[in-house]
């Protein structure tokens, strides 16, 4: 899921970068604002991916601890508690970062729709 979102952000960045090469000053400013938004989305995705990976690694560590727990019961309990705690924290944080990215994407879409509606209204008013 995260990689799909990252691919979409990368595609948008590529499109805007190409448009920036032939843009006038006003268009370049608009593209620059959109690129800043894409940058924030990319950072949120980076955080989500890292935290999701850490959560997955902690889960694997917790499972391993369960298997090895029969050797040193007291030590295994503290390690297991730490790993499960870390797992839950990382997964919650990854989901929060993903939600932030989704909200940024939604806000960008809404802004673009508003601009397109205004342009359409001006064209209709000018006819």
SULDAWO-V826158 format. One record per run of one state. SS is the DSSP state (2 for helix, 1 for strand, 0 for the rest). FROM is the first residue (numbers start at 1). LEN is the number of residues. If there is no record, write none. Layout:
ss=SS from=FROM len=LEN
ss=SS from=FROM len=LEN
This chain:
ss=0 from=1 len=1
ss=2 from=2 len=20
ss=0 from=22 len=3
ss=2 from=25 len=44
ss=0 from=69 len=4
ss=2 from=73 len=54
ss=0 from=127 len=1
